[in-house]
Amino acid sequence: MSTFRNLIAAMLVALAMSFPAMAEDGGPHERTKTDAYDTVVEDLKNAIINRGYVIDYVGQLNKMLERTSEAVGSVTDSGAKSPYKNAQYMQFCAAKLTHEAVSANPQSIVNCPYVLYAYELNSKPGVVHVGYRPPLGGPSKRSRAAVKEIADLLTAITKEATE
């Protein structure tokens, strides 16, 4: 009987640990600002750089969608090659925060690099969306605390770029 209880307990622990710790709503965190796209993107870049971080890469998502639309047979309902007028993302990493996160949970590797994005829809020019995908935490309190610091940083950068 003791073996059966141990087996059930082990299964419950394994099940509990298999659920990913995500942000409460699980979706992207996003803010908008009515301004010129280039101005908001510059504000986003400055919000990252002025904190001492280096932008490793800027991806041109809209350009990629427009370039590959015909090859994959994809167009929007309006017939455009992309729903975006402009869209890009920026990658960077905060070494101290990443060290804390991966020391608490090696699976936190999924959070680096951090990615912030900006886009403007063809259907709503002049309204720029800025946001990020929430970083994933882990089962321990220490891991969740480390990932919360990363999320707080991304929130602060997003807020600064859209004020």
C-alpha positions as CSV (number, residue, x, y, z in Angstrom):
1,M,0.0,0.0,0.0
2,S,2.9,2.4,0.8
3,T,4.3,1.8,-2.7
4,F,1.0,2.7,-4.3
5,R,0.7,6.0,-2.2
6,N,4.3,6.9,-3.2
7,L,3.5,6.2,-6.8
8,I,0.4,8.4,-6.7
9,A,2.3,11.2,-4.9
10,A,5.1,11.1,-7.4
11,M,2.6,11.3,-10.3
12,L,0.9,14.3,-8.7
13,V,4.2,16.1,-8.2
14,A,5.2,15.3,-11.8
15,L,1.8,16.6,-13.1
16,A,2.1,19.8,-11.1
17,M,5.6,20.5,-12.4
18,S,4.5,19.9,-16.0
19,F,2.3,23.0,-16.1
20,P,4.3,26.0,-17.4
21,A,4.3,29.1,-15.3
22,M,3.1,31.9,-17.6
23,A,1.8,35.4,-17.2
24,E,-1.7,35.4,-15.8
25,D,-3.4,36.0,-19.2
26,G,-0.8,34.1,-21.2
27,G,-0.9,36.5,-24.1
28,P,1.4,39.3,-25.2
29,H,1.6,42.5,-23.1
30,E,1.0,45.4,-25.4
31,R,0.4,49.2,-25.4
32,T,-0.4,51.6,-28.1
33,K,0.6,55.1,-29.0
34,T,-0.8,57.4,-31.7
35,D,2.3,58.8,-33.3
36,A,4.6,58.3,-36.3
37,Y,5.9,54.7,-36.5
38,D,9.5,55.7,-36.8
39,T,9.3,58.0,-33.8
40,V,7.8,55.2,-31.6
41,V,10.4,52.7,-32.8
42,E,13.2,55.2,-32.0
43,D,11.7,55.7,-28.6
44,L,11.6,51.9,-28.1
45,K,15.3,51.6,-29.1
46,N,16.3,54.4,-26.8
47,A,14.3,52.9,-23.9
48,I,16.5,49.8,-24.3
49,I,19.8,51.5,-25.1
50,N,19.5,54.1,-22.3
51,R,19.4,51.3,-19.8
52,G,22.8,50.1,-20.9
53,Y,21.6,47.2,-23.1
54,V,22.7,46.4,-26.6
55,I,20.2,45.5,-29.2
56,D,21.5,42.4,-30.8
57,Y,19.2,42.2,-33.8
58,V,16.3,44.1,-35.4
59,G,14.0,41.8,-37.4
60,Q,12.0,43.3,-40.3
61,L,8.9,41.2,-40.0
62,N,6.7,43.2,-42.4
63,K,9.4,43.2,-45.1
64,M,9.7,39.4,-44.7
65,L,6.0,38.9,-45.0
66,E,5.8,41.1,-48.1
67,R,8.8,39.3,-49.7
68,T,7.5,35.8,-49.1
69,S,3.7,36.3,-49.6
70,E,3.6,35.1,-53.1
71,A,5.9,32.1,-52.4
72,V,3.6,30.8,-49.7
73,G,0.3,31.9,-51.3
74,S,-0.7,34.2,-48.4
75,V,-2.6,37.4,-48.6
76,T,-4.8,39.2,-46.1
77,D,-8.6,39.5,-46.5
78,S,-8.1,42.9,-48.2
79,G,-5.6,41.4,-50.7
80,A,-2.5,42.9,-49.1
81,K,0.7,40.8,-48.7
82,S,0.8,41.7,-45.0
83,P,-1.7,43.2,-42.4
84,Y,1.1,45.6,-41.3
85,K,2.1,48.9,-42.7
86,N,5.3,48.5,-40.6
87,A,6.4,45.7,-38.2
88,Q,9.7,44.8,-36.6
89,Y,11.1,43.3,-33.5
90,M,14.2,43.9,-31.4
91,Q,16.3,41.4,-29.5
92,F,18.4,42.1,-26.4
93,C,19.4,40.5,-23.2
94,A,20.1,41.7,-19.7
95,A,23.0,39.6,-18.5
96,K,22.4,40.0,-14.7
97,L,18.7,39.1,-15.0
98,T,19.3,36.2,-17.3
99,H,22.0,34.8,-15.0
100,E,19.6,35.0,-12.1
101,A,16.8,33.3,-14.1
102,V,18.8,30.4,-15.5
103,S,20.5,29.9,-12.1
104,A,17.1,29.4,-10.6
105,N,15.8,27.3,-13.4
106,P,18.0,26.2,-16.4
107,Q,14.8,26.0,-18.6
108,S,14.7,29.8,-18.4
109,I,17.0,29.7,-21.4
110,V,13.7,30.1,-23.4
111,N,13.5,33.7,-22.3
112,C,16.7,35.0,-23.8
113,P,17.0,37.0,-25.9
114,Y,14.1,39.2,-24.8
115,V,12.0,40.3,-27.8
116,L,10.1,43.6,-28.0
117,Y,8.0,44.4,-31.0
118,A,6.4,47.4,-32.7
119,Y,3.8,47.3,-35.5
120,E,1.4,49.6,-37.3
121,L,-1.6,48.0,-39.1
122,N,-2.6,49.0,-42.6
123,S,-6.1,49.4,-41.3
124,K,-5.1,51.8,-38.5
125,P,-2.2,53.9,-39.6
126,G,-0.7,56.1,-37.0
127,V,-1.6,53.8,-34.1
128,V,1.6,52.0,-33.1
129,H,1.5,48.8,-31.0
130,V,4.5,48.1,-28.8
131,G,4.8,45.0,-26.7
132,Y,6.4,41.7,-25.7
133,R,5.6,38.0,-25.1
134,P,5.7,37.4,-21.3
135,P,8.7,35.4,-20.1
136,L,8.1,31.9,-18.8
137,G,8.8,31.2,-15.1
138,G,9.4,27.9,-13.4
139,P,8.1,25.8,-10.5
140,S,10.2,27.5,-7.8
141,K,9.6,30.7,-6.0
142,R,13.1,31.8,-6.8
143,S,12.6,31.2,-10.5
144,R,9.3,33.0,-10.6
145,A,10.9,36.0,-8.8
146,A,13.8,36.1,-11.4
147,V,11.4,36.0,-14.3
148,K,9.2,38.7,-12.7
149,E,12.2,41.0,-12.8
150,I,12.6,40.4,-16.5
151,A,8.9,41.0,-17.1
152,D,9.1,44.2,-15.0
153,L,12.0,45.4,-17.2
154,L,10.1,44.7,-20.4
155,T,7.0,46.4,-19.0
156,A,9.0,49.5,-18.1
157,I,10.6,49.7,-21.5
158,T,7.3,49.2,-23.3
159,K,5.7,51.9,-21.1
160,E,8.5,54.3,-21.7
161,A,8.3,53.9,-25.4
162,T,4.6,54.6,-25.5
163,E,4.3,57.6,-23.2
